[in-house]
Amino acid sequence: MVLGAFQIKLVKLLLLAAFVVALDQVTKFLVMSQMALYESIPVIDGFFHLTRAHNPGGAFSFFAGQSEWVRRFVFLGMTAVAMSAILYLYFQTPTKQPFSAAALALIFGGATGNFIDRLRFGYVVDFLDFFVGRYHWPIFNMADSAITVGLTFYAGYILFFSRTTHP
């Protein structure tokens, strides 16, 4: 059986997104099974700890103070819309642009990982905790990392390369 261009593109999306989801969910499972809530384990003292936290809100705990019903409605709905838009952009991306397609697949995988948490628990499990002195970055997870890397690569492609490939 010979796969068409659409099927090949779909397989690439599913492989990269599944890798991100698997990495995200396995690391969250390990953290949840080995650490108590708010427990912190120094990895690089004064810079990086593994700290188990639950984020009922969005990025930077946005909407965390709202009722669970409001959070679920807003975040599950927003995520579903965002994932649909990502899929649309992914399948509109020309095959000559594998870099931007891979970036979108990373974003999709990360969104899926956090979506699974919201469906299962009503919150997202975070554990990567970076800081320097009193300057503290919000705790995040592997899904957040994939989304950030994907968005950075996609934005970089749009800003620096899209004009050279699209006259």
C-alpha positions as CSV (number, residue, x, y, z in Angstrom):
1,M,0.0,0.0,0.0
2,V,1.3,3.4,-1.0
3,L,0.6,6.3,1.3
4,G,-0.5,9.6,-0.2
5,A,0.9,13.0,0.8
6,F,-2.0,13.6,3.3
7,Q,-1.4,10.2,5.0
8,I,2.3,10.8,5.2
9,K,1.7,14.2,6.7
10,L,-0.8,12.7,9.2
11,V,1.7,10.0,10.2
12,K,4.4,12.6,10.9
13,L,2.0,14.7,13.0
14,L,0.9,11.6,15.0
15,L,4.4,10.3,15.6
16,L,5.8,13.6,16.9
17,A,2.7,14.6,18.8
18,A,2.5,11.1,20.3
19,F,6.1,11.3,21.4
20,V,5.4,14.6,23.2
21,V,2.3,13.3,24.8
22,A,4.0,10.1,26.0
23,L,7.0,12.0,27.4
24,D,4.7,14.5,29.1
25,Q,2.3,11.9,30.6
26,V,5.1,9.5,31.7
27,T,7.0,12.3,33.5
28,K,3.8,13.6,35.2
29,F,3.0,10.0,36.3
30,L,6.4,9.6,37.8
31,V,6.2,12.9,39.6
32,M,2.7,12.2,40.9
33,S,3.6,8.7,42.0
34,Q,6.9,9.6,43.7
35,M,6.4,13.1,45.1
36,A,3.9,14.7,47.5
37,L,2.1,17.9,46.4
38,Y,4.5,20.9,46.8
39,E,7.4,18.6,47.6
40,S,10.6,20.0,46.1
41,I,13.8,18.1,45.2
42,P,16.9,20.1,44.4
43,V,18.5,19.1,41.1
44,I,20.8,22.1,40.7
45,D,20.6,23.8,44.1
46,G,19.7,27.5,43.8
47,F,18.7,27.1,40.1
48,F,16.5,24.0,39.3
49,H,14.3,21.9,41.5
50,L,11.7,19.3,40.7
51,T,8.6,20.6,42.5
52,R,5.2,19.0,42.2
53,A,2.5,21.6,41.7
54,H,-1.1,21.5,40.4
55,N,-2.2,24.4,38.2
56,P,-6.0,24.7,37.9
57,G,-5.6,27.9,35.8
58,G,-3.9,28.6,32.5
59,A,-0.5,29.9,31.7
60,F,0.9,31.7,34.8
61,S,-2.2,30.5,36.8
62,F,-4.5,32.6,34.7
63,F,-8.2,32.0,35.8
64,A,-6.9,29.8,38.8
65,G,-9.3,31.6,41.1
66,Q,-12.4,30.9,39.1
67,S,-14.8,28.0,39.9
68,E,-14.0,24.6,38.6
69,W,-16.9,24.7,36.2
70,V,-15.8,28.0,34.6
71,R,-12.2,26.8,34.4
72,R,-13.2,23.5,32.7
73,F,-15.5,25.2,30.3
74,V,-13.0,27.9,29.4
75,F,-9.8,25.8,29.2
76,L,-11.3,22.7,27.6
77,G,-13.1,24.9,25.1
78,M,-10.1,27.1,24.3
79,T,-7.9,24.1,24.0
80,A,-10.2,22.3,21.6
81,V,-10.5,25.5,19.4
82,A,-6.7,26.0,19.6
83,M,-6.0,22.3,18.7
84,S,-8.4,22.6,15.7
85,A,-6.6,25.7,14.5
86,I,-3.2,24.0,14.9
87,L,-4.5,21.0,12.9
88,Y,-5.8,23.4,10.2
89,L,-2.5,25.2,10.0
90,Y,-0.5,22.0,10.0
91,F,-2.4,20.5,7.0
92,Q,-2.2,23.8,5.2
93,T,1.6,23.9,5.6
94,P,3.3,23.0,2.4
95,T,5.5,19.8,2.4
96,K,8.4,22.1,1.5
97,Q,8.2,23.5,5.1
98,P,8.9,20.5,7.3
99,F,10.4,22.8,10.0
100,S,7.1,24.8,10.5
101,A,5.1,21.5,10.3
102,A,7.2,20.0,13.1
103,A,6.8,23.1,15.2
104,L,3.0,22.8,14.8
105,A,3.2,19.1,15.7
106,L,5.1,20.0,18.9
107,I,2.4,22.6,19.8
108,F,-0.3,20.1,19.1
109,G,1.4,17.4,21.2
110,G,1.9,19.8,24.1
111,A,-1.7,21.0,24.0
112,T,-2.9,17.4,24.0
113,G,-0.8,16.6,27.0
114,N,-2.2,19.4,29.1
115,F,-5.7,18.7,27.7
116,I,-5.5,15.1,29.0
117,D,-4.6,16.5,32.5
118,R,-7.5,18.9,32.5
119,L,-9.9,16.1,31.5
120,R,-8.5,13.7,34.1
121,F,-7.8,15.9,37.0
122,G,-9.3,19.4,36.4
123,Y,-5.8,20.8,36.6
124,V,-2.4,20.5,35.0
125,V,0.5,18.8,36.8
126,D,3.7,20.9,36.8
127,F,7.1,20.1,38.1
128,L,10.0,21.9,36.4
129,D,10.9,24.7,38.7
130,F,13.7,27.2,37.7
131,F,14.8,30.2,39.7
132,V,17.7,32.4,40.6
133,G,17.6,33.9,44.1
134,R,14.2,35.4,44.5
135,Y,13.6,35.5,40.8
136,H,11.3,32.6,40.1
137,W,9.9,31.3,36.8
138,P,6.5,29.7,37.0
139,I,6.6,26.0,37.4
140,F,5.9,24.1,34.2
141,N,6.0,20.7,32.5
142,M,7.1,18.9,29.4
143,A,3.9,19.8,27.5
144,D,4.5,23.5,28.2
145,S,8.1,23.0,27.0
146,A,6.9,21.5,23.7
147,I,4.4,24.3,23.2
148,T,7.0,27.0,23.9
149,V,9.6,25.4,21.7
150,G,7.1,24.9,18.9
151,L,5.8,28.4,19.1
152,T,9.3,29.8,19.1
153,F,10.3,27.8,16.1
154,Y,7.0,28.6,14.3
155,A,7.3,32.3,15.0
156,G,11.0,32.3,14.0
157,Y,10.0,30.6,10.7
158,I,7.3,33.2,10.0
159,L,9.5,36.2,11.0
160,F,12.7,35.1,9.3
161,F,12.0,32.6,6.6
162,S,8.5,32.8,5.3
163,R,9.2,35.8,3.1
164,T,12.1,34.1,1.4
165,T,9.9,31.1,0.5
166,H,6.8,33.0,-0.4
167,P,7.3,35.9,-2.7
